[in-house]
Amino acid sequence: MLHTSQLVNGQMHGRGTYFHADGSIYVGFFRDGKRHGKGKYTFQGGGFYDGEYNDDMKQGFGTMEYPDGSQYVGNFLENMKHGAGTYKLVDGSV
């Protein structure tokens, strides 16, 4: 793992990039060493989450694209889809 962010009290803080050992990459904001605020997490196997984080969890509005190209756009709460959102299949159907 490698990161390019500011450190505050030994913790990642502010805007930065975190390269995970498995090849996944997070680009966005950190607070107290955790993902917090707007960010994009690109998964090693394909797909991504682009949206809001709170205390290292997906929370608020975001887009989750899966490796097969299907996509969920909507709200998240504690890493789970929550409330209003749209799931779009690869063929374009909703």
Protein Blocks (a to p, Z undefined) as FASTA:
>chain_A
ZZddddeehiaedjdddddfkopacddddeehiaedjdddddfkgpcdddddeehiaedj
dddddfkopacddddeehiaehjaddddfkopZZ
